[in-house]
Amino acid sequence: MVIISIRQAKNNDCTKDGSSWFVDLAYKDLLGKRHRYHSKKFATRREAKGHEAEYKMKIKNQNEFTDLTFKDLIQEHYQY
């Protein structure tokens, strides 16, 4: 589950170069752990959407446990 928002910062919260768009993500990995991500600021909404797409691919690749054994999964569960 991924919750995504692309927002524009308020006028007084812009950077010196005028960048004001940022990506805010909240997601759960396959083990149920919650993660939050807040990006740096971008000049345009298009740049922020591009960064969002890259980060979603990164999350998807991390969530694929193709080399995870059952023993590793049990150890992860007990550490959690």
GROMACS elastic network, one bead per residue, 0.5 to 0.9 nm:
[ bonds ]
;  ai    aj funct       b0    kb
    1    26     6  0.83272   500
    1    27     6  0.55657   500
    1    28     6  0.59038   500
    1    29     6  0.80395   500
    2    25     6  0.70111   500
    2    26     6  0.59005   500
    2    28     6  0.70035   500
    2    56     6  0.84627   500
    3    24     6  0.82875   500
    3    25     6  0.56934   500
    3    26     6  0.51519   500
    3    27     6  0.61529   500
    4    23     6  0.72725   500
    4    24     6  0.59470   500
    4    26     6  0.66670   500
    4    27     6  0.85536   500
    4    52     6  0.81819   500
    5    22     6  0.84459   500
    5    23     6  0.59601   500
    5    24     6  0.53231   500
    5    25     6  0.65590   500
    6    21     6  0.69963   500
    6    22     6  0.58020   500
    6    24     6  0.63629   500
    6    25     6  0.87693   500
    6    45     6  0.77036   500
    6    48     6  0.69522   500
    6    49     6  0.73232   500
    6    52     6  0.82272   500
    7    20     6  0.82880   500
    7    21     6  0.56847   500
    7    22     6  0.56597   500
    7    23     6  0.65493   500
    7    24     6  0.77758   500
    7    45     6  0.83252   500
    7    48     6  0.88795   500
    8    11     6  0.89546   500
    8    14     6  0.89205   500
    8    19     6  0.89834   500
    8    20     6  0.53860   500
    8    22     6  0.63928   500
    8    23     6  0.89573   500
    8    41     6  0.88122   500
    8    45     6  0.81505   500
    9    12     6  0.80210   500
    9    13     6  0.57693   500
    9    14     6  0.63311   500
    9    19     6  0.86707   500
    9    20     6  0.50510   500
    9    21     6  0.61894   500
    9    22     6  0.75110   500
    9    41     6  0.85759   500
   10    13     6  0.52586   500
   10    14     6  0.68471   500
   10    20     6  0.75886   500
   11    14     6  0.58988   500
   11    20     6  0.80539   500
   12    15     6  0.87026   500
   13    20     6  0.73779   500
   14    17     6  0.78926   500
   14    18     6  0.55887   500
   14    19     6  0.57593   500
   14    21     6  0.86127   500
   14    41     6  0.81363   500
   15    18     6  0.52186   500
   15    19     6  0.54074   500
   15    20     6  0.67724   500
   15    41     6  0.76762   500
   16    19     6  0.74855   500
   17    43     6  0.80971   500
   18    42     6  0.86226   500
   18    43     6  0.65451   500
   19    22     6  0.86730   500
   19    41     6  0.55721   500
   19    44     6  0.72711   500
   20    41     6  0.55378   500
   20    42     6  0.59427   500
   20    43     6  0.60076   500
   20    44     6  0.76536   500
   20    45     6  0.88245   500
   21    40     6  0.83631   500
   21    41     6  0.52479   500
   21    43     6  0.62444   500
   21    44     6  0.62630   500
   21    45     6  0.59627   500
   21    47     6  0.84168   500
   21    48     6  0.63498   500
   22    38     6  0.73704   500
   22    39     6  0.57277   500
   22    40     6  0.61081   500
   22    42     6  0.60297   500
   22    43     6  0.89367   500
   22    45     6  0.80992   500
   22    48     6  0.59748   500
   22    49     6  0.89489   500
   23    37     6  0.79145   500
   23    38     6  0.59359   500
   23    39     6  0.52710   500
   23    40     6  0.77105   500
   23    41     6  0.79152   500
   23    42     6  0.89145   500
   23    48     6  0.62729   500
   23    49     6  0.78605   500
   23    51     6  0.78107   500
   23    52     6  0.65082   500
   24    36     6  0.75907   500
   24    37     6  0.58215   500
   24    39     6  0.65184   500
   24    52     6  0.87543   500
   25    35     6  0.81328   500
   25    36     6  0.56190   500
   25    37     6  0.50073   500
   25    38     6  0.64546   500
   25    39     6  0.85832   500
   25    52     6  0.85965   500
   26    34     6  0.72213   500
   26    35     6  0.57328   500
   26    37     6  0.64322   500
   26    38     6  0.89125   500
   27    33     6  0.83096   500
   27    34     6  0.58093   500
   27    35     6  0.53885   500
   27    36     6  0.65422   500
   27    37     6  0.86416   500
   27    59     6  0.87427   500
   28    31     6  0.76916   500
   28    32     6  0.54212   500
   28    33     6  0.53033   500
   28    35     6  0.60495   500
   28    36     6  0.88630   500
   29    32     6  0.53596   500
   29    33     6  0.55435   500
   29    34     6  0.67560   500
   29    35     6  0.76913   500
   29    59     6  0.82375   500
   29    62     6  0.83063   500
   29    63     6  0.61345   500
   30    33     6  0.74624   500
   30    63     6  0.61079   500
   30    64     6  0.83942   500
   30    65     6  0.86248   500
   31    73     6  0.86603   500
   31    76     6  0.81013   500
   31    77     6  0.76618   500
   31    80     6  0.87932   500
   33    80     6  0.86640   500
   39    42     6  0.87153   500
   39    48     6  0.86949   500
   39    51     6  0.85016   500
   39    52     6  0.89168   500
   41    48     6  0.78826   500
   42    45     6  0.72794   500
   42    46     6  0.87802   500
   42    47     6  0.62145   500
   42    48     6  0.59057   500
   43    46     6  0.86230   500
   43    47     6  0.70823   500
   43    48     6  0.80924   500
   44    47     6  0.53997   500
   44    48     6  0.65982   500
   44    49     6  0.88790   500
   45    48     6  0.50228   500
   45    49     6  0.61930   500
   45    50     6  0.86447   500
   46    49     6  0.50998   500
   46    50     6  0.62421   500
   46    51     6  0.87076   500
   47    50     6  0.50586   500
   47    51     6  0.62697   500
   47    52     6  0.86038   500
   48    51     6  0.50990   500
   48    52     6  0.61318   500
   48    53     6  0.87318   500
   49    53     6  0.62800   500
   49    54     6  0.87473   500
   50    53     6  0.51990   500
   50    54     6  0.63989   500
   50    55     6  0.87436   500
   51    54     6  0.50899   500
   51    55     6  0.61511   500
   51    56     6  0.85645   500
   52    55     6  0.51758   500
   52    56     6  0.61038   500
   52    57     6  0.86835   500
   53    56     6  0.51409   500
   53    57     6  0.63599   500
   53    58     6  0.87292   500
   54    57     6  0.52507   500
   54    58     6  0.63419   500
   54    59     6  0.88344   500
   55    59     6  0.62170   500
   55    60     6  0.85715   500
   56    59     6  0.50774   500
   56    60     6  0.61446   500
   56    61     6  0.86279   500
   57    61     6  0.61317   500
   57    62     6  0.85988   500
   58    61     6  0.51821   500
   58    62     6  0.62457   500
   58    63     6  0.87116   500
   59    62     6  0.51071   500
   59    63     6  0.62039   500
   59    64     6  0.89233   500
   60    63     6  0.52075   500
   60    64     6  0.66653   500
   61    64     6  0.55305   500
   61    65     6  0.87160   500
   62    65     6  0.75526   500
   64    67     6  0.85134   500
   64    68     6  0.89166   500
   65    68     6  0.51443   500
   65    69     6  0.85692   500
   66    69     6  0.84722   500
   68    71     6  0.82086   500
   68    72     6  0.61756   500
   68    73     6  0.68431   500
   69    72     6  0.52012   500
   69    73     6  0.63624   500
   69    74     6  0.88004   500
   70    73     6  0.50230   500
   70    74     6  0.62624   500
   70    75     6  0.86854   500
   71    74     6  0.51816   500
   71    75     6  0.62763   500
   71    76     6  0.86708   500
   72    75     6  0.50905   500
   72    76     6  0.61567   500
   72    77     6  0.85856   500
   73    76     6  0.50895   500
   73    77     6  0.61942   500
   73    78     6  0.87977   500
   74    78     6  0.63202   500
   74    79     6  0.86706   500
   75    78     6  0.52279   500
   75    79     6  0.61833   500
   75    80     6  0.86203   500
   76    79     6  0.51558   500
   76    80     6  0.62060   500
   77    80     6  0.52056   500
